[in-house]
Amino acid sequence: MKTPFPCRHAVALVLAELFTLFGAAVSGVPQQNLAFSKFVFTQRVSIPQTGANLAGWNFSLWQGRIQNEKSPALPAKLCAVQAESRSHAQEICYEGRAGNDIFPQQAEAKPFVIRGSPPECQAILFQAVSSWGGSGWGRLLALLVPDEPNRVLRNLLPDVVVSNQGESRFWDEPTFSPYRLLTVADVVGDGGEAHFTEHLYKIRTYAYREDRGSFLLIDEYKTSKKYASLDETDKIDVLGPEHAVIRRRILSLKPMVASEERQKWYPWDRNEDPKAYE
Amino acid sequence: MLLDEDSHLLGTATPLSREADDARPAPAKVQKYLTSLADAYGLPAEVIHAVAQTESGFDTGKVRTVVQPFRAGVFSEGDFASGNKAYGVMQLRDDQIGKTVRDADGSTFQIGVNVKTDWRANARAGVALLNQHYQLATLENPFGAEQERAQKAYSGYSGGAPFRDRYLQTLPYSDLPAHPEDRAFLQTLQDAPTAATQQTPSQSQAQGTSQSNAVSSGQSGSSPLPGPLQRLKENPGNLFFGDRGTSNPTPGATSPQLRFSDQNQRTPPKPSLLNLAPLFRSGPDTSPVSGSSALPRPLQRLEQNPGELFLHKPLGRETRPGEIEYDDSLRQGGSRNWRNNNPGNLAFSPWAAQHGAVGNDSAGFAIFPSLSQGEEAQRELLTSRNYSGLPLEQAIRRWTTNDPKAVQDAYIISVVQRTGIGRNTILANLSPDQLSKIQDAMKIQEGWREGTVVQKRKFTPFNLMP
């Protein structure tokens, strides 16, 4: 069962990302999961202990392992344990997987504000890369919050993977939603094109729905023109030129307002087709 | 929990002799235990040995009072507490007792007070701490040189986490680290025998023939030059400067005691011309790697290619978008795989670096110094375990992983049409000629388009003349 993550006790957040060595005061209880030892500890993700919705949790980031001659691949992962916990047995982890793909490499994690206006809400933005050494690779995006009742680190996003020809951006549109929106652009195949030639792009926008406790796809369209890909540029730039279109399309939707207003606005509450937003 | 590999040797000893043996173990025994720890953690044994050598000279009974170092008036986390003592082979400090670290099997353990008296506990805790620094150094710079990673790990181990970059501070007129402990560590590390030389006499005897073959067949090509030669190769100017740092050590510095093993006993190398002299003497004693010739293996290579001493790593770097600079030319425009000498558009990775990539462009693709090296790396990847067992169609989907299906479909159709090879053909069953055809088709699908090659002007005494 999904539990909407608590955002009630939110306070201002100072983003901090510190490389610290693993030195947590744990009780010396042996780690039960032996596969754990194959991950490489990267970083403790620092959260200001000031009562924000992530306060009281310690997060640690672990790099995974790519497949080699001797061993299978392991996904990168983010683990969380409550600060007062004396045992890593209480740890809950999210592993970088999407569909059949695993994402072991270049894992990053940092606190991320998903709602800027008070009360502020935050999640851990987790990213990891999947590559088989060839010309394509993908980056997994996840917004993670501890879901204590279900003992999981829950991803607020659906599976979002951005290819190396793609681009992603979080942005604010307060008139539509108090939460940040995520928009992703990725290539659309068209027969006969070379791998990194100009492509059409599909633009997807995700917004947070409080009652579901997660981000949902709210808009999707294919660009009308082709944009340069990696043969012509080092940095994909589709969302910039398309921003006006994206914004116009979003604003044509019913705004996702605060929960008390939700009943009158959401189309699925008026027996309209909920699939249109999912 | 790690098993003590020596335990079977102690099986017949009396409890008293065992206790005496354990109290003051021979350096060889300590080395062997450290090697087993290195294997368990996946760390290079040479690095752990060099740390132990620098810290204690493998003296398990060594106790010293740690002098509070001057840090510009500021003592930050990781600094030593005042009046700290350091104990044993890995010189564990009082303030490290009670810390929780990870064992090689992933379990956690607390550093106990027994590190003061139990040399195995001391070694185990020290290696666990060193492992943290080493892994961090690896992650910070995954493609960096092994030596730099080891130096960074040691600086962190010795000085505390905030001083992991201490080794970058060098002596004036020298590239040696300014801090005496970092300098001693580097010298010990560079003087350490390579893993290939750390074997028992019986192993050496058994492998003697194959080793000679390896030398003659050029398989030793990747072995580094000895420390002084390596530094000279990188900084020819060192020929003209002595090592001021070593001749004028900081008071209280740990002097390197280079008694790694009886057979390799020698003084620390200095980056000056004088120190090359012993290396040019003929005779087996001076050879870091035994070979059939009188000269050490690196010098054999130098004898054959004298210019190698001053050659640098092949150049391949992005100077600005759309331009790659090589040793002799600039490549401008064209497609990315043409500019990068990377027909398959391989991602830059440790694997690519091991297979000849010398850098990456800003989009993350590998740059190879020549087209043939790029082709060779692509062939190696397609015939590696990750690809060779796949049908052509699946191999291309993996090559272009995370691309939309339609992009992958277009790629597959293009390669199948250009080569006439069925999409269900397993790569391992392809002939070399078929594999080449597939590479050619992939090169085209990756967008191969030639741009402009601008030859760099070579400066010689002749063309500098008016």
HADDOCK unambig.tbl for C-alpha pairs under 7 A between the chains (distance, minus, plus):
assign (segid A and resid 21 and name CA) (segid B and resid 132 and name CA) 6.78 0.50 0.50
assign (segid A and resid 23 and name CA) (segid B and resid 99 and name CA) 6.68 0.50 0.50
assign (segid A and resid 23 and name CA) (segid B and resid 100 and name CA) 5.90 0.50 0.50
assign (segid A and resid 23 and name CA) (segid B and resid 101 and name CA) 6.68 0.50 0.50
assign (segid A and resid 24 and name CA) (segid B and resid 100 and name CA) 6.80 0.50 0.50
assign (segid A and resid 25 and name CA) (segid B and resid 100 and name CA) 6.55 0.50 0.50
assign (segid A and resid 26 and name CA) (segid B and resid 100 and name CA) 6.84 0.50 0.50
assign (segid A and resid 28 and name CA) (segid B and resid 108 and name CA) 5.31 0.50 0.50
assign (segid A and resid 28 and name CA) (segid B and resid 109 and name CA) 4.98 0.50 0.50
assign (segid A and resid 28 and name CA) (segid B and resid 110 and name CA) 6.17 0.50 0.50
assign (segid A and resid 29 and name CA) (segid B and resid 108 and name CA) 6.74 0.50 0.50
assign (segid A and resid 30 and name CA) (segid B and resid 107 and name CA) 4.62 0.50 0.50
assign (segid A and resid 30 and name CA) (segid B and resid 108 and name CA) 5.69 0.50 0.50
assign (segid A and resid 31 and name CA) (segid B and resid 106 and name CA) 6.54 0.50 0.50
assign (segid A and resid 31 and name CA) (segid B and resid 107 and name CA) 4.66 0.50 0.50
assign (segid A and resid 31 and name CA) (segid B and resid 108 and name CA) 6.75 0.50 0.50
assign (segid A and resid 34 and name CA) (segid B and resid 105 and name CA) 6.83 0.50 0.50
assign (segid A and resid 34 and name CA) (segid B and resid 106 and name CA) 6.43 0.50 0.50
assign (segid A and resid 36 and name CA) (segid B and resid 106 and name CA) 6.18 0.50 0.50
assign (segid A and resid 37 and name CA) (segid B and resid 105 and name CA) 5.62 0.50 0.50
assign (segid A and resid 37 and name CA) (segid B and resid 106 and name CA) 3.93 0.50 0.50
assign (segid A and resid 42 and name CA) (segid B and resid 136 and name CA) 6.67 0.50 0.50
assign (segid A and resid 69 and name CA) (segid B and resid 385 and name CA) 6.63 0.50 0.50
assign (segid A and resid 131 and name CA) (segid B and resid 401 and name CA) 6.78 0.50 0.50
assign (segid A and resid 132 and name CA) (segid B and resid 398 and name CA) 6.46 0.50 0.50
assign (segid A and resid 132 and name CA) (segid B and resid 399 and name CA) 6.35 0.50 0.50
assign (segid A and resid 133 and name CA) (segid B and resid 346 and name CA) 5.81 0.50 0.50
assign (segid A and resid 133 and name CA) (segid B and resid 347 and name CA) 5.30 0.50 0.50
assign (segid A and resid 134 and name CA) (segid B and resid 345 and name CA) 6.60 0.50 0.50
assign (segid A and resid 134 and name CA) (segid B and resid 346 and name CA) 4.60 0.50 0.50
assign (segid A and resid 134 and name CA) (segid B and resid 347 and name CA) 5.71 0.50 0.50
assign (segid A and resid 134 and name CA) (segid B and resid 399 and name CA) 4.42 0.50 0.50
assign (segid A and resid 134 and name CA) (segid B and resid 400 and name CA) 6.32 0.50 0.50
assign (segid A and resid 135 and name CA) (segid B and resid 344 and name CA) 6.79 0.50 0.50
assign (segid A and resid 135 and name CA) (segid B and resid 345 and name CA) 4.93 0.50 0.50
assign (segid A and resid 135 and name CA) (segid B and resid 346 and name CA) 5.10 0.50 0.50
assign (segid A and resid 135 and name CA) (segid B and resid 347 and name CA) 5.81 0.50 0.50
assign (segid A and resid 135 and name CA) (segid B and resid 399 and name CA) 5.98 0.50 0.50
assign (segid A and resid 135 and name CA) (segid B and resid 400 and name CA) 5.57 0.50 0.50
assign (segid A and resid 136 and name CA) (segid B and resid 399 and name CA) 6.10 0.50 0.50
assign (segid A and resid 136 and name CA) (segid B and resid 400 and name CA) 3.95 0.50 0.50
assign (segid A and resid 136 and name CA) (segid B and resid 401 and name CA) 5.00 0.50 0.50
assign (segid A and resid 136 and name CA) (segid B and resid 402 and name CA) 6.48 0.50 0.50
assign (segid A and resid 136 and name CA) (segid B and resid 403 and name CA) 6.45 0.50 0.50
assign (segid A and resid 137 and name CA) (segid B and resid 400 and name CA) 6.76 0.50 0.50
assign (segid A and resid 137 and name CA) (segid B and resid 401 and name CA) 5.39 0.50 0.50
assign (segid A and resid 137 and name CA) (segid B and resid 402 and name CA) 5.72 0.50 0.50
assign (segid A and resid 138 and name CA) (segid B and resid 401 and name CA) 6.99 0.50 0.50
assign (segid A and resid 138 and name CA) (segid B and resid 402 and name CA) 5.16 0.50 0.50
assign (segid A and resid 163 and name CA) (segid B and resid 402 and name CA) 5.52 0.50 0.50
assign (segid A and resid 163 and name CA) (segid B and resid 403 and name CA) 5.93 0.50 0.50
assign (segid A and resid 187 and name CA) (segid B and resid 404 and name CA) 6.92 0.50 0.50
assign (segid A and resid 188 and name CA) (segid B and resid 404 and name CA) 6.57 0.50 0.50
assign (segid A and resid 189 and name CA) (segid B and resid 404 and name CA) 6.57 0.50 0.50
assign (segid A and resid 189 and name CA) (segid B and resid 406 and name CA) 4.40 0.50 0.50
assign (segid A and resid 189 and name CA) (segid B and resid 407 and name CA) 4.27 0.50 0.50
assign (segid A and resid 190 and name CA) (segid B and resid 406 and name CA) 6.60 0.50 0.50
assign (segid A and resid 190 and name CA) (segid B and resid 407 and name CA) 6.79 0.50 0.50
assign (segid A and resid 191 and name CA) (segid B and resid 410 and name CA) 5.39 0.50 0.50
assign (segid A and resid 192 and name CA) (segid B and resid 410 and name CA) 5.89 0.50 0.50
assign (segid A and resid 193 and name CA) (segid B and resid 410 and name CA) 6.82 0.50 0.50
assign (segid A and resid 194 and name CA) (segid B and resid 445 and name CA) 4.91 0.50 0.50
assign (segid A and resid 194 and name CA) (segid B and resid 446 and name CA) 6.05 0.50 0.50
assign (segid A and resid 194 and name CA) (segid B and resid 447 and name CA) 5.75 0.50 0.50
assign (segid A and resid 195 and name CA) (segid B and resid 407 and name CA) 6.97 0.50 0.50
assign (segid A and resid 195 and name CA) (segid B and resid 411 and name CA) 6.98 0.50 0.50
assign (segid A and resid 195 and name CA) (segid B and resid 445 and name CA) 5.89 0.50 0.50
assign (segid A and resid 195 and name CA) (segid B and resid 446 and name CA) 5.19 0.50 0.50
assign (segid A and resid 195 and name CA) (segid B and resid 447 and name CA) 6.65 0.50 0.50
assign (segid A and resid 196 and name CA) (segid B and resid 446 and name CA) 6.52 0.50 0.50
assign (segid A and resid 196 and name CA) (segid B and resid 447 and name CA) 6.66 0.50 0.50
assign (segid A and resid 231 and name CA) (segid B and resid 335 and name CA) 5.68 0.50 0.50
assign (segid A and resid 231 and name CA) (segid B and resid 336 and name CA) 5.63 0.50 0.50
assign (segid A and resid 234 and name CA) (segid B and resid 362 and name CA) 6.22 0.50 0.50
assign (segid A and resid 234 and name CA) (segid B and resid 363 and name CA) 5.14 0.50 0.50
